[in-house]
């Protein structure tokens, strides 16, 4: 019978394999024929595609980087025609980053490829197995979030 440590090691290998598959999808989208994106740029596109226009501070928090790092990422995305800065009429100091039409297209392409990958993964399971998997995966995700919160509280 496997110990919890053995199962945790097995889970690590499986999670790394799944992450590599998503990294491949991200690299495929990021390195299209007309544009080349860095990982952080792609993460910003994905974040803005999901959340809509966001302030630099919010993007920095999402990426776990300093705000000045987001400035250079935003500059690069603007130069590539994928994002633009929006200044608030009420407070000119407030700057949000928004995807352009080309950025939205890039986001949709990424989302579609990720969804295709996830469908393929789930398609290997029966309907009942998919339901069980989702219940278990949500439970694992919750336990992971609690563990991370505990770790960050101890820092």
N, C-alpha and C positions, 0 to 999 in steps of 0.2 A: 504494500500500500504506500502511495506517495505521501510525503510529508508536505506541510504547508509551504515550506521553503522550496521544495522541488516544484510544486505547482506554481508558485510565484515566479520561479525561473522560467518555467514553460510559458507562463502568461507574458513575461517580458519578451521572449522570443517572438511570440505571436503578435503582440502589440507592435514591436519593431517592424515585423513583416508588413503589417497593415499600414503603418506610417510610411514605409518605403513606397508602397503602392500609391498613396496619396501624394507623396513627394514627386513621384513619376508623373502623375496627372498634372500637378502644379507646374512642373518643369515643362511639360508639353504645352500647356497654355501660355506660360511665361515666355517661352522661346519660340513664339510664332514667327511666321515669315517676315513680318513687317516691324516687329518690336521685340525687344529683349528686356525682361524685368528681373530685378533682384527679388529674393524671397520676401524681404520686408515690404517692398512695393506691392507684391502680389497679396500679401496679408492685409495691407491697407485697402486695396481694391475689394477684397472679400469682405472686410469689415464695413466699408462704406456701402457696398452693395446690399448687405444685410440690414444695416442700421440707418442708412441715409446720411446726409451731411453731418459732420461732427467737428467739434473744436479740436485744435491741435492737442490740447491737454488730454482729451478723451482718447485720441488716437495713441498718444504716448503711453497712457495707462494700459490700453489694449495690447500694445506691443511690448510693454515693460521696458521702455527706453526713455531717455530724457527728451524733453520737448524740442530742444535744438536739433536732435536727430530727426525728428519728424519734419522739421523745416526743410532739411535737405531731401528727404523722401518726397515731400510735397513738391519741391522744386523740380525733382526728376520726373514726377508724374505729370506736372504741368508741361514740362518741355516735351514729353511724349504725347501730349494731347489727351491724357486719360483722366485728369482731374483739374479742378480750378479752385481758387480761393474765393470765398464770399465774405464780404465785410458787412457787419451789422449796420443798418442805418441808425439804430438807437445808440450804439456804442462802437465807434470805429476800431476800438482795440480788440473787439471780438472778431476772430477770423475762423471761419469754418471751411472745411475742405469738402468738396462735392465732386462726384464722378461726372465726367462729360458723357456725351452719347457714346463715344468710343470706349470710355471706361465702363459704362453700363454693359456694352457689348462684350467686353473682356470678362466682366463679372458673370454674365449669363453663360458664357462659354465655359468658364471654370465651374460654375454651379451645375451645368448640364453634364460635364464630364465626371464630376464627383458623384452625381446622382446615378449615372450609368455604372460607375464602379460599385456603388453601394447596392444597386439592384442586382448586379452580377453576384455579389457576395451573398445577399439574402436569397437569391434564386437557387443557390445550392442546398437550401433547406426547404422542408415541407412547410405548409402554412402553420401547422402546430409548432414545429421547431422554431419558426420565425417568431411566433408569439412568446415562446419560452425564452428564446435568446434575448428578445427586447426587454422582457421583465428582468432577466439576470443582468444584462448589460447596464440597464438603468440603476440597478442595485449596486453594481460595481462602481459606476460613475459617482453615485452619491457617497459611497464609502471613501472613494478617492478624494472627493471634494472635502469631506470631513477631515481626512488625514492631512491634506494640504493646509486647511485652516488651522489645525493643531500645530503643524510644523511652523507656519508663519507666525502664530501667536507666541511660539517659543523663541523666535528670533530677537 
